[in-house]
Amino acid sequence: GGVVDEEALYEALKEGRIAGAALDVFEKEPTTLETTPLLSLNNFICTPHLGASTSEAQENVASAIAEQIADYLLKGAVRNAVNVPSVSDDVLAKVGPYITLGEMLGSLHMQIARGGVEEVNLEFSGDLAEQDTGPVTVAFLKGLFTPILQDAVNFVNAPLIAKERGIRVVESKTKQAADFTNLLRITVRTNEGENLLAGTVFGKKEPRLVRFNSFRLEALPAGHMLLVYNQDKPGVIGALGTTLGENGTNISSMTVGREESSNQNIILLNTDNLVSRDLLEKVRSLPDIDDAMVLELPPYNG
């Protein structure tokens, strides 16, 4: 009631500028032909106004809306939206943590990618393969495009952006998951190569990165991060920690990924603050460090 200009809607329907419309709440209720001319039109549908007719009902509706907005802001989960596929409570309970993980992996993929993205391949393994994984794919695309676009990227426009850019999105599912109950493997191919990231959820909701190309590790892909490529030699981690500490950067967590067939490692660090450009150059200049880059991923609130 009052959201739509009923007089303007009446004229538009009558003249055929709008093909059809339906309302369940009106400016004046109860409705009559005199107060609501819309009722006289064949291309207008009127449905009963059933919800929120008492103060208790209004409180319940307000609580439900607040909870759904919180779910979207904190978990990226969408329920009862009119312009994006809805996620039931049952599905949300099972794939909600993977929606969060998907967005994290999307952001990480874009930040490490070289060249223009041409194809995205998402492989869902284990029990996750039996669920509706569409929201996870959309969350990944949202994370993929957010770091490079000034305009807001959301669950509605992320698939459209992929289509407009000619990016092929492929999904596959298998019940077999080698090392984990559930696993999300995502390969992004560009015109200059490809990267593979894999993640899972520990417990009921803890997202973890468990594969970075050929490196196996366990890291929380969230917030301020520093990625370091280094030679597998003694003293590298100590020198890195000392350099960060002397420059006022606290390490909240760190993980090392090793590759058996080479002498190169990667180090992924979560830091309390974003590593500055000057500090990044100091890290790159340390002995036995081949390269380093700053990552900024979606925050994780637990």
N, C-alpha and C positions, 0 to 999 in steps of 0.2 A: 504494500500500500504506500503510494507516494514515490516509490522508486522510479516507476514509469509514468510518464505524462499520459494519462488515460485518454484525454481528448485528442492528443496528437496521434496516439496509437490507433484510435477509432478511425480517424481520417485516413491514415496510411493503409489500414486494412480495407477500408471501404473503397479506396482508389486503386487497390491492388499493388501498391508500392511495397507492402509487406504481405507475403503469401499466407501467413497464419501466425497465430499467437495463442498462448495459454497463460492464465493467471490464477493464483489461488488466494491472493490477498488484494483488497481493493481500498481505495481512498475512503469510501463510505460503505459501511456494513451495518445491517444486512442490505444486500443489493436489491435493486428494482430496475425495471427498464427505464424509469425516469432518471434515477441517479447514476445508472451505469449503462449507457447506450451500447457498450460493447456486447452486451448480452443478446442484442438483436442480430448480430452478424453470424453468418454460417461458417466463416473461417476463423472464428474465435472459440476457444474451449475454456470453460470455467470449471475449476475443480474445487472441492470443499476446503475451507480454511479450518484445518484440524489442529495444527500444532501451536503451542505457546499461547493458548487461550486463557491460561491461569498464571498467577505469579510464580507458582511452583514450576510450571512448564517452562516459563521464560528463564528461570534460574538454571534448569536442566539444559536447555538449549545453549545458554551462554557458557556453561561449563564444558559442554561437548565441543563447542567451537574453539574455546581456549585450549582444550587438550589436543585437538587436531592441529591447530596452529603450532603448538609447542612440538608436536611430533614432526611436523614439517621442518621447523627451524633447527631442531636438535638432531633429528634422525634422517631428514630428507624424505620421510614417508608421507604419501598423499592419500587422504581418505575423503570420499564424498565430494570430490571436485567435479565441476561441470565441464572442464576443458582438458582433463588429463585422466588416463585410466586410473580407477580407484583401486586401493589395496585394502582387502578385508583384514579384520583384526587377526584372523587365523594366519593368513599369509604374512602379515606384518611381523607377527611373533617369530616366524621362521626365517624370513629373508631380510628383516629390518637391519640387523647388523651388517649384512652383506651389501645393503644399499649404501651404508656409511663407508664400508670398505671400497665399494666400487667407485665412489666419488674420489676417495683418496688416491686410488691407483690411477684414475684418469688424470688427476692433476700431476702426479709424479711422471706419468708417461709423457705428457706434453712438455714438461720441463727438461727431460733428458733427451727428447727427440731431436734429430737433425733432419732438416728438410720438411717438405710438406706431407702431411698425413694422407695416405691413399686408402688404407684398409685397416680395419680393426677386427680382430678375431677373439671372441670371448668363449672360453670353454668352462662349462660348469660340471664339476665332478662330485660323485658321492650322493648323499641324500639331497643335496642342494639341487641336483639335476631333476628331481621330481617336483620341484616347486615352480611357481610362476616367477620366472627370473627377469621378466620384462622390466620391472622397476630398477633392477640392478644395472641393466644395460643403459637405461636412461640416465641413471645416476653417474655411471662412468662417463658418458658423453658430456654431461654437465661439468664434471671435473676436468675433462679433457679440454674444453673450450674456454672455461673461466679464466685461466692464466693469460690468454692471448687476446681476449675481446674486451673492449671498453664497455659495451652494452651488457646489461645483466643477462646472464645465462640461467635458465631455470628448467624445470622438468617438462614444461610445455614446449619451449622452443629448441631445446638441445637436439632432438631427433631431426627437426627441420633444418638446423644449421648443418648437420652432417650431410643431409640430402643435398642442400644447396651447394656444398663444397665438393660434392661428388665422392664422398668417403663411403666406401663399402663397409657395411657392418654385418658381420657373420657371427651367428651363435651356434654352438654345438654343445651336446650334453652326453655324459656317460656316467653310468653308475659306479665305474671303477675309479677309485681315488687311491693312488699308490701309498702315500705317506700320511694322509690326513682323512678324517671322516668326510670333510667337505673341502673343496679346493676351487678357487677361481683363478684361472690362468688367462692372461690377456696379452696378446701379441699385437703390437702396432707396427705396421709397415709404412715406411715413407719412401720417397724417391731417392733416399740416400742409405737405406738399410732398414733394420728392424730391431725392436727391443722386446724382451719378454719379462713380464712381472707376474708373480703369483702371490696370492694371499689367502688367508683363511681367518676363521674366528675362533679364538680360544675361549673356553668356558661358554658363556651364553652371548657375550657381546664384545669381547676384546679383539679388535681388528689387528692383524699382523701381516707384515710383508715377509714371505718366506723364500722368495726366489727373486733374484735380480740378475737377469740374463743367465750366465752360467754359475753365478755365485749363490750358494745356499746360506741363509741367515735367518734371523728373527728380529724384526724391528717394528716399532709403532710408526706407521707412515702418516704423521700428523704434525702440524705446527711448524716451528722453526727447525730446520734441519741443515746439516752440512754433510755432503757426500765427498769422500776422499778416495782417490785411487792411489795405492802405494805399493812399494816393493815389500815382499814378505821378509823383513829383516828386523832384528832386535832394536828397540829404542824408538821406533817410529811412533808408537802410541804414546809413549812418555813425552816425547818432544811435542807432539800435537796437543796433548792435554796441558802441558806447561805454557805453550804459546797462547792457547785460548784463555787460560786462567790469568796470565799476565796482562791480557787485554780486556779483562772484565767480562768474559763470557763463561757462564756456568754450563757444564754438561749435565743434563738431566738423565740421559741414558745413552748407551753406545753399544753397537754390535759390529762384529767383524765377519765379513763373508770371505771364505777362502776358496780358491780354485786349485784342485789337486794337480792339474796338468800344467800349471804355470807358477811363477813366483810373484804374481800380482794378487793383492787383496783389495777389497773395498771396505771402507769404514763408514758407517752411517751413524751420525750423532744427532740426538735431539738436544737443542739448546734453549735456554730460558729467554734469549733475545736473538734477534736477527743478526747474523754475522755481517759486519760491515765490509765494504769493498777493500778497504785498506788491510783489514785483518785477513780477508781471503787471500790477498796477495802474499802476506806473511806466511800463511799456511802453505801456499803453492811453492814458496821458496825453500821450504824445509828439506833436508836431505832425504832421499828415497821416497819422496812424494811426487807422483807423476802428474796429478791434476786434482783439482777440487772445485766444487760448485755449491752455491747456496740454493737451498730449496725452501719454498714456502707453501705448505700444504694446508688443507682445511684443518681447523682446530678440532681436538677431540676432548669432550668433556667427561668421558667415562660414563 
